[in-house]
Amino acid sequence: MLDIYESCGYGAGFLFTLSLMPQIYKSYRSKNMDDISFGWQFIFIMALIMSLVYSFHEELAPIYISSSIELVFMIILLIMKVIYRDYNVLKENDSDNP
């Protein structure tokens, strides 16, 4: 049976994970990742890895479940940043040639 604190943990984890979805969707639709820095992504990914280590050690299921999903989402954003960087360069070159 879940107590109020564990319910809050799962709820917070769900909302934190859900908060990355609009950015992934917007980035996919616009194919523009200029406003997302590699530095922020690196720091966020490192924080998630450290959170996973801690939560597995302390057996905190609400944390390691949501952190695992967030890590997958951040890796998706990182891959999109690399792929769309080349996409935007190609798009700019095509618009320069009439």
C-alpha positions in Angstrom: 0.0 0.0 0.0 1.3 3.4 -1.0 1.5 6.1 1.7 1.1 9.8 1.0 4.9 10.3 0.7 5.5 7.5 -1.7 2.5 8.8 -3.8 4.1 12.2 -3.8 7.4 10.6 -5.0 5.7 8.8 -7.9 3.7 11.9 -8.8 6.7 14.2 -8.8 8.7 11.7 -10.8 5.8 11.5 -13.3 5.6 15.3 -13.6 9.4 15.7 -13.9 9.5 13.1 -16.7 6.4 14.6 -18.4 8.1 18.0 -18.4 10.6 16.9 -21.0 7.9 15.8 -23.5 7.0 19.2 -24.8 10.7 20.0 -25.5 11.1 16.7 -27.4 7.9 17.4 -29.4 8.9 21.0 -30.2 12.4 20.0 -31.2 11.1 17.2 -33.4 8.6 19.5 -35.1 10.9 22.5 -35.6 14.1 20.6 -36.0 15.8 23.5 -34.3 17.9 22.8 -31.2 19.9 26.0 -31.1 18.4 27.1 -27.8 19.5 23.9 -26.1 23.1 23.8 -25.0 25.4 20.8 -24.9 26.5 22.1 -21.5 23.1 21.9 -20.0 22.5 18.5 -21.5 25.7 17.2 -20.1 25.1 18.5 -16.6 21.5 17.2 -16.6 22.6 13.7 -17.8 25.3 13.6 -15.2 22.8 14.6 -12.5 20.4 11.9 -13.6 23.2 9.2 -13.5 24.1 10.3 -10.0 20.5 10.3 -9.0 20.1 6.7 -10.4 23.1 5.5 -8.4 21.8 7.0 -5.2 18.2 5.8 -5.7 19.2 2.3 -6.6 21.5 2.2 -3.5 18.7 3.5 -1.2 16.0 1.4 -3.1 13.9 4.5 -3.9 11.7 3.2 -6.7 9.9 6.5 -7.4 13.3 8.1 -8.1 15.0 5.4 -10.1 11.9 4.7 -12.3 11.5 8.4 -13.3 15.2 9.1 -13.5 15.6 6.2 -15.9 12.9 7.5 -18.2 14.3 11.0 -18.0 17.7 9.7 -18.9 16.3 8.1 -22.0 14.5 11.4 -22.9 17.7 13.4 -22.4 19.6 11.0 -24.6 16.9 11.4 -27.3 17.3 15.2 -27.0 21.1 14.8 -27.3 20.8 12.7 -30.4 18.3 15.1 -31.9 20.7 18.0 -31.2 23.5 16.3 -33.1 21.3 15.2 -36.0 19.4 18.5 -36.4 22.7 20.5 -36.2 23.6 19.0 -39.6 20.0 19.3 -40.8 19.9 23.1 -40.2 23.2 23.6 -41.9 22.0 21.7 -45.0 18.7 23.6 -44.9 20.6 27.0 -44.8 22.8 25.9 -47.7 19.8 24.9 -49.8 18.1 28.3 -49.2 21.3 30.1 -50.3 21.2 28.4 -53.7 18.3 29.6 -55.9 
